[in-house]
Amino acid sequence: MLFNGAHRADNSEIAGILIAEDDDNDICLIKRAFQKAKFENPLKAVRDGEEAIAYLQGIEPYTDREINPPPALVLLDLKMPRKSGFEVLAWIREQPEFNHLPVVVLTSSQESSDISRAYALGANSYLVKPANFASLVDMMNRLREYCSFTRQNVGVNWT
């Protein structure tokens, strides 16, 4: 599956991004920033940690993998209801099928303890949500460049 030009294993379609974020305004801004940064990838949003795990497991209401395919990247907020981003991250890293799934923490917390804990649990990157939209677009552009450089199958055309 393609991921904004980058590939998944079967190279059949554009791969998706899962956004785990409980704030509808932040979801809207993130989606707009991805568009401005010229990501073509479908974005799926879940609003709490339990939904994120259900989506990744492909259980109700996410059983249809044509509509809800496994993501090629997870953007994860830390402060969510039902299960925190930390709990979701720990769960992801316990699942062998998600060993190579890039997880980028995208949160408002600048606490050094949160940053240390996220990396200790296996986050690939830790990004603090910027104060304005232009900075968010710039951050998404840099995320795409980073993924291209590290060949994380995100945001670059391999062909």
Helices and strands as residue ranges (DSSP letters): E 2-3, E 6-7, E 17-20, H 24-36, E 43-46, H 49-57, E 73-76, H 85-94, G 96-98, E 103-107, H 112-120, E 125-128, H 133-150
